[in-house]
Amino acid sequence: MRREPVDSSTLASVGYDETQFLLELEFRSGELYQYFGPPNNIHRELMTAESKGRFFNQNIRDHFPYVRLRA
């Protein structure tokens, strides 16, 4: 999945597949996760959030199933 760099102290890049509702997040730590089921608006709101880390913690973490692809 193609990810785009983001301006965030928490996230390095974000990718989204709108046909599969699959959100891929690369963290500054190097960890890479895929989250299953976030609707399009979650991706849009994440990309425009003033604080992407805060948005992640409030709206994505513990809200969608995920897998860690890279530690």
C-alpha positions as CSV (number, residue, x, y, z in Angstrom):
1,M,0.0,0.0,0.0
2,R,1.2,3.5,-0.8
3,R,1.6,5.7,2.2
4,E,2.1,9.5,2.2
5,P,4.3,11.3,4.8
6,V,2.4,13.3,7.4
7,D,3.5,16.2,9.7
8,S,3.2,14.5,13.1
9,S,5.3,13.8,16.1
10,T,3.6,10.4,16.4
11,L,3.0,9.2,12.8
12,A,5.5,9.1,9.9
13,S,3.1,8.1,7.1
14,V,-0.5,7.1,6.4
15,G,-2.0,4.9,3.7
16,Y,-5.7,4.0,3.1
17,D,-7.4,1.6,0.8
18,E,-11.0,2.8,0.4
19,T,-12.2,-0.4,-1.3
20,Q,-11.1,-2.6,1.6
21,F,-11.5,0.0,4.4
22,L,-7.9,-0.7,5.3
23,L,-5.8,2.0,7.1
24,E,-2.1,1.6,7.3
25,L,-0.1,3.6,9.8
26,E,3.6,3.9,10.1
27,F,4.7,5.4,13.4
28,R,7.8,7.5,14.1
29,S,9.2,4.5,16.1
30,G,9.2,2.5,12.8
31,E,6.3,0.3,13.8
32,L,3.8,-0.4,11.0
33,Y,0.2,-1.3,11.7
34,Q,-2.9,-2.1,9.5
35,Y,-6.4,-1.3,10.9
36,F,-9.4,-3.0,9.5
37,G,-12.7,-1.3,9.0
38,P,-12.2,2.5,9.4
39,P,-14.6,4.3,7.1
40,N,-13.4,6.9,4.6
41,N,-14.3,9.8,6.9
42,I,-11.9,8.5,9.6
43,H,-9.0,8.6,7.1
44,R,-10.0,12.1,5.9
45,E,-10.4,13.4,9.4
46,L,-7.0,11.9,10.4
47,M,-5.3,13.5,7.5
48,T,-6.7,17.0,8.3
49,A,-6.4,16.7,12.1
50,E,-4.4,19.3,13.9
51,S,-2.9,16.6,16.1
52,K,-2.8,13.3,14.3
53,G,-1.5,11.5,17.4
54,R,-4.5,12.8,19.5
55,F,-6.9,11.8,16.7
56,F,-5.4,8.4,16.5
57,N,-5.7,7.9,20.3
58,Q,-9.3,9.1,20.4
59,N,-10.8,7.6,17.2
60,I,-8.7,4.7,15.9
61,R,-6.8,3.0,18.8
62,D,-9.0,0.4,20.5
63,H,-11.8,1.1,18.0
64,F,-10.7,-1.2,15.1
65,P,-9.1,-4.6,14.8
66,Y,-5.5,-4.4,13.7
67,V,-2.3,-6.3,12.9
68,R,1.3,-5.2,13.5
69,L,3.3,-5.7,10.3
70,R,6.6,-4.4,11.5
71,A,8.0,-4.0,15.0
